[in-house]
Amino acid sequence: YLAIRVGVHEVPPLMFAALRFFAAGAAVYGWTRMRGEQAPSKRQWISACILAFLIFVGDYGLLFWAEIRVPSGIAAVMMATIPVFIALGEIVFLGTQKLTGRLAIALVVGIAGVAVLTLRSLNLSGVPIEPLGAAALIVAAACWGVATILTRKLELPASKVVSSGAQMLAGGIMLFAFSAMFGEFGRFDVRRVSSGAWWALAYLVVVGSIIGFTAYV
């Protein structure tokens, strides 16, 4: 989260996210093709694009945008609500989990904890929290939760590495499109980007995406 915050203060947020996932996706997917692994079918590409929209545009796009408005520590705590949305999705959509009393208490405590941290009146975070940024993070977490549920429903490549690369590549392309739509290209000056921001991007590409996202998939 700190690496994201470093980057989005010098590169427009959607463009920074696009650079991250396009680079990671191209590297992972290109590597699988060089190894001779089977390319996704048309239906699998459609599934990958659906997940890419939810995860990279809906989740990461909003997260990168919110990092300009919300402290990194609070962003990390709010994104920890992802398991709440996954659990609710399993109860409502998949039917693979039952809403027991113990689970209900756990969900309520988790949500209440995040709510308390973001209440302006209590000011427990030590800094004011912008409501719009906080709302964006909740929507982002919900998008990831929905995507996780859909992963078990959609047809995806048998190879998890191919699936990961395809999703990141599609997500990076979508983020570039949204970045252009919101006029970020006109505000971007590569000469003003510090070495720290480039190192943050490199860290996110390798550790957060190539290693982290592939492990998640």
C-alpha positions in Angstrom: 0.0 0.0 0.0 2.9 2.4 0.7 4.3 1.5 -2.7 1.0 2.4 -4.4 0.9 5.7 -2.5 4.4 6.6 -3.6 3.5 5.9 -7.2 0.1 7.6 -7.5 1.4 10.9 -6.2 3.6 11.2 -9.3 1.8 9.2 -11.9 -2.0 9.4 -12.5 -3.6 6.6 -10.5 -5.3 4.6 -13.3 -2.2 4.9 -15.5 0.0 3.7 -12.7 -2.3 0.7 -12.2 -2.3 0.1 -15.9 1.5 0.1 -16.1 1.7 -2.3 -13.2 -0.7 -4.9 -14.5 0.1 -4.6 -18.2 3.8 -5.2 -17.5 3.1 -8.1 -15.2 0.5 -9.6 -17.4 2.7 -9.4 -20.5 5.6 -10.9 -18.7 3.6 -13.8 -17.2 1.5 -14.5 -20.3 4.5 -14.1 -22.6 6.5 -16.6 -20.5 3.7 -19.2 -20.7 3.5 -18.9 -24.4 7.3 -19.3 -24.8 7.0 -22.5 -22.7 4.4 -23.8 -25.2 1.4 -23.7 -22.9 -2.0 -23.7 -24.5 -3.5 -20.3 -25.1 -7.0 -19.6 -23.6 -10.0 -20.3 -25.7 -12.4 -17.6 -26.7 -14.7 -18.5 -23.9 -11.8 -18.5 -21.4 -10.7 -15.1 -22.6 -14.2 -13.8 -22.0 -14.1 -15.2 -18.5 -10.7 -13.7 -17.9 -11.9 -10.3 -19.1 -14.9 -10.4 -16.7 -12.6 -11.1 -13.8 -10.1 -8.5 -15.0 -12.8 -5.8 -15.0 -13.9 -6.6 -11.5 -10.4 -7.1 -10.0 -8.2 -4.6 -11.9 -10.7 -1.9 -12.8 -13.2 -2.3 -10.0 -10.8 -3.2 -7.2 -7.4 -1.9 -8.0 -8.6 1.1 -10.1 -10.6 2.4 -7.1 -7.8 1.4 -4.7 -5.2 3.4 -6.6 -7.6 6.4 -6.9 -8.5 6.2 -3.2 -4.8 6.1 -2.1 -4.6 9.8 -3.0 -7.4 10.5 -0.5 -7.0 7.9 2.2 -3.9 7.0 4.3 -2.2 3.7 3.3 -2.8 2.2 6.8 -6.6 2.8 6.6 -6.7 1.6 3.0 -5.1 -1.7 4.1 -7.6 -2.1 7.0 -10.6 -1.4 4.8 -9.4 -3.8 2.0 -9.2 -6.4 4.7 -13.0 -6.5 4.4 -12.6 -8.7 1.3 -13.1 -11.9 3.3 -16.4 -10.5 4.5 -17.7 -10.1 0.9 -16.4 -13.5 0.0 -18.2 -15.1 2.9 -21.4 -13.4 2.1 -21.1 -14.4 -1.5 -20.6 -18.1 -0.5 -23.7 -17.9 1.6 -25.9 -16.0 -0.9 -24.7 -17.2 -4.3 -22.8 -20.5 -3.9 -24.5 -22.0 -0.9 -21.2 -23.5 0.2 -21.4 -21.9 3.6 -24.1 -21.4 6.2 -24.7 -18.3 8.2 -24.1 -19.6 11.7 -24.2 -17.5 14.8 -20.4 -17.7 15.2 -19.9 -16.5 11.6 -22.5 -13.7 12.0 -20.7 -12.4 15.0 -17.4 -12.5 13.2 -18.8 -10.6 10.2 -20.4 -8.0 12.4 -17.3 -7.4 14.5 -15.1 -7.1 11.4 -17.4 -4.6 9.7 -17.9 -2.7 13.0 -14.1 -2.4 13.4 -13.7 -0.8 10.0 -16.6 1.5 10.6 -15.2 2.7 13.9 -11.8 3.5 12.3 -13.5 5.6 9.6 -15.9 7.6 11.8 -14.8 11.2 11.8 -16.4 11.9 15.2 -14.1 9.3 16.9 -11.0 10.2 14.9 -9.2 7.0 16.0 -7.1 6.8 12.9 -5.4 10.1 13.8 -6.2 11.7 10.4 -9.5 12.7 8.8 -10.9 10.1 6.4 -12.5 11.3 3.2 -15.9 9.6 2.9 -15.7 9.3 -0.9 -12.3 7.6 -0.7 -13.6 5.3 2.1 -16.7 4.4 0.0 -14.5 3.7 -3.0 -12.4 1.2 -1.0 -15.6 -0.6 0.2 -16.8 -0.9 -3.4 -13.3 -2.1 -4.4 -13.3 -4.8 -1.7 -16.8 -5.9 -2.8 -15.6 -6.2 -6.5 -12.7 -8.5 -5.4 -15.1 -10.6 -3.3 -17.5 -11.0 -6.3 -14.6 -11.9 -8.6 -13.5 -14.5 -6.2 -16.9 -16.1 -6.2 -17.1 -15.9 -10.0 -13.7 -17.6 -10.3 -15.5 -20.8 -9.1 -18.2 -20.4 -11.7 -16.5 -19.2 -14.9 -14.5 -21.3 -17.4 -10.8 -20.5 -17.0 -7.6 -22.0 -18.4 -6.5 -25.1 -16.5 -3.0 -23.6 -16.0 -3.2 -21.1 -13.1 -0.2 -19.2 -14.5 -1.8 -18.8 -17.9 -5.0 -17.7 -16.2 -3.1 -15.2 -14.0 -1.2 -13.8 -17.0 -4.4 -13.5 -19.1 -6.3 -11.7 -16.4 -3.5 -9.2 -15.6 -2.9 -8.5 -19.3 -6.6 -7.9 -20.0 -6.8 -5.8 -16.8 -3.9 -3.7 -17.8 -5.4 -2.9 -21.2 -8.7 -2.0 -19.7 -7.0 0.3 -17.2 -5.2 2.1 -20.0 -8.5 2.6 -21.7 -10.1 4.1 -18.6 -7.0 6.2 -18.0 -7.3 7.7 -21.5 -11.1 8.2 -21.0 -10.5 10.2 -17.8 -7.8 12.4 -19.5 -4.8 11.1 -17.5 -2.5 10.9 -20.6 -2.6 14.7 -21.0 -1.6 15.1 -17.3 1.3 12.7 -17.4 4.9 13.9 -17.7 7.4 11.1 -17.6 10.2 13.6 -16.8 8.7 14.5 -13.5 8.5 10.9 -12.2 11.2 10.2 -9.6 13.3 7.1 -9.3 11.4 6.2 -6.1 8.1 6.0 -8.1 9.8 3.7 -10.7 11.2 1.5 -7.9 7.7 1.4 -6.4 6.3 0.3 -9.7 9.0 -2.4 -10.2 8.2 -3.7 -6.7 4.5 -3.9 -7.4 5.0 -5.5 -10.8 7.3 -8.3 -9.5 6.3 -8.9 -5.9 2.7 -7.7 -5.9 1.6 -9.0 -9.3 3.9 -11.6 -10.9 4.4 -13.4 -7.5 1.5 -12.2 -5.4 -1.4 -12.3 -7.8 -0.3 -15.6 -9.4 -0.1 -17.1 -6.0 -3.7 -15.8 -5.3 -5.0 -17.4 -8.5 
